[in-house]
Amino acid sequence: MTEDNRRLPAYTRWQLLTEHIAPELLQRVLPPHGCFSSATGSVYEDEEIASVRRMLERNARSMADQGISAADAQAIIDSEAAANKGVGSDDRFHFTHINIRHSFPKDAKPEEIRRFSQDKSWLLRHILTQHGVCELLGEFELSFLVILVGQNFTGIEHWKRLLHLAFGSIEILEDRDIAETLIVPILRILLCQLGECPHEFVASVLEQDNFVAEILRSLVLNVYECKNSSARRLLDSEIENLRVLLTKFGWTLPKGCQLQKEADMEEGEYAPQVVEL
């Protein structure tokens, strides 16, 4: 959010943060009666518990060697489930599930798996056929408010996955129409969201695991390499606005040419070398 926007009345600023949140979206996503707490769960907690179960199953032998019994292992699972006590009840968010690690078709060939594991374009197109641009923008706004106002970390998980999905869809960036209707609005919403963030919120939440900085760097590099000059100019303009705001938090968002140079140096350092025997 720019300094001019900060001078706007509070209600106007709230409208900027909620522009795409429709009543139908709230009815679909929020728990019954529209009420939630910091313990309200979602499908992402289901993922976490399933991951813990798989890890325990894989490590059953080594745990036994360490004297950890099956009962103790089950207690670990139960404690994880208890920590996410909203799971398995009506007290759940129903955000669109984004499985960012499985971003390719079920019948994908090995080459497609490799390609769409790096480029999230197939997954984004697939989700857009189910929900559309306005719903995704609304979920992006709502998930941010769930964490900023409601202090529920399910919100930040969905918010991060939406960012990853949008900014990690390399082919999509070549499509000026989608860039204009989806990527540009997300960048503008992100600008407003960051403009409303207290410094302590950024330090404790947004800087955690360095995700936001890394996904923005990926976007800048992907846009720099974009072959559609019209889409590239459009996105570069929005990224520049974001770059200015990020200095408020002491963040530096490098230019695309700098990131390309870094990528080339890294590739050169680890590139295969021919050795004469």
C-alpha positions in Angstrom: 0.0 0.0 0.0 1.4 3.4 -0.9 1.7 6.4 1.4 -1.3 7.9 -0.4 -3.4 4.8 0.4 -2.4 5.0 4.0 -4.1 8.4 4.2 -7.4 6.8 3.1 -10.2 6.3 5.7 -10.0 2.9 7.4 -13.2 1.7 5.7 -11.8 2.4 2.3 -8.6 0.6 3.1 -10.7 -2.4 4.4 -12.5 -2.4 1.0 -9.2 -2.6 -0.8 -8.3 -5.7 1.3 -11.7 -7.4 0.7 -12.7 -6.4 -2.8 -13.0 -9.9 -4.2 -14.6 -11.6 -1.1 -18.2 -12.4 -2.1 -20.9 -13.7 0.3 -20.9 -17.0 -1.6 -17.2 -17.4 -1.0 -17.6 -16.8 2.8 -20.5 -19.3 2.9 -18.3 -21.9 1.1 -15.1 -21.4 3.0 -15.9 -20.5 6.5 -17.2 -23.0 9.2 -20.9 -23.0 10.0 -22.3 -19.7 11.1 -19.2 -17.9 9.9 -17.4 -18.4 13.2 -13.8 -19.6 13.7 -11.0 -19.6 16.3 -7.3 -19.9 16.3 -7.8 -23.7 16.5 -10.1 -24.1 13.5 -8.6 -26.6 11.1 -8.5 -27.4 7.4 -7.4 -30.0 4.9 -3.8 -28.8 5.5 -3.8 -30.2 9.0 -5.0 -33.5 7.5 -1.9 -33.4 5.3 0.3 -32.8 8.3 -1.1 -35.6 10.3 -0.8 -38.0 7.3 2.8 -37.0 6.9 3.6 -37.7 10.5 1.9 -41.2 10.2 4.0 -42.0 7.1 7.2 -40.8 8.8 6.5 -43.0 11.8 5.7 -46.0 9.6 9.0 -45.5 7.7 11.0 -45.1 10.9 9.3 -47.9 12.9 12.4 -50.1 12.9 14.8 -47.3 14.0 12.3 -46.1 16.6 12.2 -49.6 18.0 16.0 -49.7 18.2 15.8 -46.4 20.2 13.4 -48.0 22.6 10.3 -46.1 21.3 7.3 -48.5 21.5 4.4 -48.6 19.1 2.2 -47.2 21.8 4.6 -44.2 22.2 4.6 -43.7 18.4 0.8 -43.7 18.5 0.9 -41.1 21.3 3.0 -38.9 19.1 0.3 -39.1 16.4 -2.5 -38.5 18.9 -0.7 -35.4 20.2 -0.3 -34.0 16.7 -4.0 -34.6 16.1 -4.9 -32.9 19.4 -2.9 -29.9 18.4 -5.1 -29.6 15.4 -8.4 -30.3 17.3 -10.5 -28.6 14.6 -9.7 -31.4 12.2 -12.4 -33.9 11.7 -15.3 -31.7 12.9 -17.5 -29.0 11.5 -14.9 -26.4 12.8 -13.0 -26.3 9.5 -12.1 -23.9 6.7 -13.0 -25.1 3.2 -10.4 -23.4 1.2 -9.7 -24.8 -2.3 -7.1 -27.5 -1.6 -3.8 -26.8 -3.4 -1.5 -29.8 -3.4 1.6 -27.9 -4.5 3.7 -31.0 -4.6 1.4 -32.9 -6.9 1.1 -30.3 -9.6 0.7 -32.6 -12.6 -2.0 -34.8 -14.1 -2.7 -38.2 -12.7 -1.7 -39.9 -15.9 1.3 -37.7 -16.5 4.4 -39.1 -18.3 7.8 -38.8 -16.6 8.7 -35.7 -18.7 5.4 -34.0 -17.7 6.0 -34.8 -14.1 9.4 -33.2 -14.2 8.1 -30.2 -16.1 5.0 -29.4 -14.0 6.8 -30.1 -10.7 8.9 -27.0 -11.6 6.2 -25.1 -13.4 2.8 -24.9 -11.6 0.9 -23.8 -14.8 -1.0 -27.1 -15.2 -2.2 -27.1 -11.6 -3.2 -23.4 -11.8 -5.2 -24.0 -15.0 -6.9 -27.0 -13.5 -8.0 -25.1 -10.4 -9.2 -22.2 -12.5 -11.5 -24.5 -14.4 -13.1 -25.4 -11.0 -13.3 -22.0 -9.3 -12.4 -19.2 -11.6 -10.2 -16.1 -11.1 -12.5 -14.1 -8.8 -12.8 -17.0 -6.3 -9.0 -17.4 -6.2 -8.5 -13.7 -5.6 -11.2 -13.8 -2.9 -9.5 -16.7 -1.2 -6.1 -14.9 -1.4 -7.7 -11.9 0.4 -9.6 -14.0 2.9 -6.7 -16.3 3.9 -4.6 -13.3 4.7 -7.3 -11.8 6.9 -7.7 -15.2 8.7 -4.1 -14.9 9.9 -3.8 -11.1 10.3 -7.1 -10.6 12.1 -8.1 -14.1 13.2 -4.7 -15.3 14.3 -5.3 -18.7 12.6 -2.3 -20.2 10.9 -4.4 -22.2 8.4 -4.8 -18.9 6.7 -1.0 -18.3 6.2 -0.6 -21.8 4.8 -3.3 -21.3 2.1 -2.0 -17.8 1.4 1.5 -19.1 0.8 0.3 -21.9 -1.5 -1.7 -19.4 -3.5 1.4 -17.3 -3.9 3.4 -20.3 -4.9 0.8 -21.4 -7.4 0.4 -18.0 -9.1 4.1 -16.9 -9.1 5.4 -20.4 -9.9 3.3 -20.8 -13.0 5.9 -20.0 -15.6 3.9 -20.7 -18.8 1.0 -18.7 -17.4 3.1 -15.6 -17.3 3.4 -15.8 -21.1 -0.4 -15.4 -21.4 -1.0 -11.7 -21.2 -4.8 -12.2 -20.5 -4.2 -14.4 -17.5 -1.3 -12.2 -16.4 -3.6 -9.2 -16.5 -6.7 -10.8 -14.8 -4.9 -12.9 -12.2 -1.2 -12.2 -11.6 -1.5 -8.4 -11.7 -4.4 -8.3 -9.2 -2.6 -10.7 -6.9 0.4 -8.4 -7.0 -1.8 -5.4 -6.2 -3.6 -7.2 -3.4 -0.2 -8.3 -2.0 0.9 -4.6 -2.1 -2.2 -3.6 0.0 -1.7 -6.6 2.4 2.0 -5.8 3.1 1.1 -2.2 3.5 -1.2 -3.1 6.4 1.3 -5.4 8.1 2.9 -4.3 11.4 6.6 -4.8 11.4 6.4 -7.4 14.1 3.9 -9.4 12.0 6.3 -9.4 9.1 9.2 -10.5 11.3 7.3 -13.3 13.1 5.1 -14.6 10.3 6.0 -13.5 6.8 9.8 -13.8 7.2 9.4 -17.3 8.6 11.4 -19.9 6.5 12.2 -17.0 4.0 9.3 -18.2 1.8 7.9 -14.8 0.7 11.4 -13.4 -0.3 12.2 -16.6 -2.2 8.9 -16.8 -4.1 9.2 -13.1 -5.1 12.7 -13.7 -6.3 11.4 -16.6 -8.4 8.6 -14.4 -9.9 11.1 -11.6 -10.8 13.3 -14.1 -12.6 10.4 -15.8 -14.4 9.1 -12.4 -15.6 12.6 -11.4 -16.7 12.8 -14.6 -18.8 9.2 -14.1 -20.1 9.2 -14.1 -24.0 5.9 -12.2 -24.2 7.2 -8.6 -24.1 3.7 -7.2 -23.5 3.1 -9.4 -20.4 6.7 -8.7 -19.2 6.2 -4.9 -19.3 2.8 -5.2 -17.5 4.2 -7.4 -14.7 7.5 -5.4 -14.4 5.5 -2.3 -13.6 3.6 -4.0 -10.8 6.8 -5.6 -9.4 8.5 -2.2 -9.2 5.7 -0.9 -7.0 6.1 -3.9 -4.7 9.9 -3.4 -4.7 9.5 0.2 -3.4 7.2 -0.9 -0.6 9.5 -3.8 0.5 12.2 -1.3 1.4 10.0 -0.4 4.4 10.8 -3.8 5.9 14.4 -3.7 5.0 13.9 -6.2 2.1 15.7 -5.8 -1.2 14.1 -7.4 -4.3 16.8 -7.7 -6.9 16.2 -6.9 -10.6 15.7 -9.8 -13.0 19.1 -9.3 -14.6 20.9 -9.6 -11.3 19.0 -12.8 -10.5 19.8 -14.2 -13.9 23.5 -13.5 -13.4 23.4 -15.3 -10.0 21.6 -18.2 -11.6 24.2 -18.4 -14.3 27.1 -18.3 -11.8 25.5 -21.0 -9.7 24.9 -23.2 -12.7 28.4 -22.6 -13.9 29.8 -23.6 -10.5 28.0 -26.9 -10.4 27.9 -27.6 -14.1 29.4 -30.9 -15.2 33.0 -30.6 -16.2 35.0 -32.6 -18.8 38.2 -34.1 -17.3 40.9 -35.5 -19.5 42.2 -38.9 -18.3 
